Amino acid sequence: MKPTRTLAAALAGGTVVLDGGLSNQLTTQGCDLSDALWSARLLVDGPEQIEAAHAAYVRAGARVLITAGYQATYEGFARRGVSHDTASALLVRSVELARRAGAAGPDEVWVAASVGPYGAMLADGSEYRGRYGLSVRELERFHRPRIETLASAGPDALALETVPDTDEAEALLRAAAGCGVPVWLSYSIEGERTRAGQPLADAFALAAGDEQVIAVGINCCEPGDTDRAVELAASVTGKPVVVYPNSGEGWDARARSWRGNATFDPSRVRSWQAAGARLVGGCCRVGPEQIAELSALTER
């Protein structure tokens, strides 16, 4: 059902469970994502599949749904011949689909509009490297129109997610300032550094005094890197921590496939909670089954 509390209020009251990877659930449903737009393509020609994927996570116990906007950008749509106005409507649709899926359940479900990094638009894996050769001002100009459109759709939060470096984090926070929607900021990391190599303590500090930021943390990373990162995010910012790692498999951008073994362990949520995590879930290759396990653990 539509929430009666703000997401910030819910986080103040305890742990809230996020969904898992949208793309893997869409693949399970038989969708072909071999496209530069990835799951965002289905905003055009398969919106019912996106809603069904969201609904699968609601049934699994997720109380926050992240929209299918990660790779949805004006520039990416334009390359496919989609007009600016139609692209705006598709971004709004991403929020509406998640809202409908959440409203069908008996519990409060919040919607977070995904704002992926610049590299996601390039579809070449550079969101795992950062350092695109663009200034903070240029990145801000890139992100602002999409953020404004998503905010107008009325999500409960903006998920500034999978951020590879501090320049882009600064640009995203600037672009979101004054949009009227709270945000969370989550970095993609390796060890105790951003993907671009900056110390995580410095990266988290960017959001420490920003009242619009309701949670800070990490996503789209190795499960083994999460514990220390959660501790750092909590100690540096004093804010609730968001954490949703990948399955542990590695993404091969050239082959566009996953390699290695899954190491995601829902029981890790105990250590996350002890360190200050309040918004917990999974990212790529973490599905409804794992989210159901994680949800059951948070309710005990």
Buried (B, 14 or more C-beta within 10 A) or exposed (E): EEBEEBBBEBBEEEBBBBBBBBBBBBBEBEBEBEEBBBBBBBBBEBBEBBBBBBBBBBEBBBBBBBBBBBBBBBEBBEEEEBEEEEBBBBBBBBBBBBBBBBEEBEEBBBBBBBBBBBBBBBBEBBBBBBBBEBEBEBBBBBBBBBBBBBBBBBBBBBBBBBBBBBBBBBBBBBBBEEBEBBBBBBBBBBEEBBBBBBEBBEBBBBBEEBEBBBBBBBBBBBBEBBBBBBBBBBEBBEBBBBBBBBBBBEBEBEEEEBEEEBBBBBEBBEEBBEBBBBBBBBBBBBBBEBBBBBBEBBEE
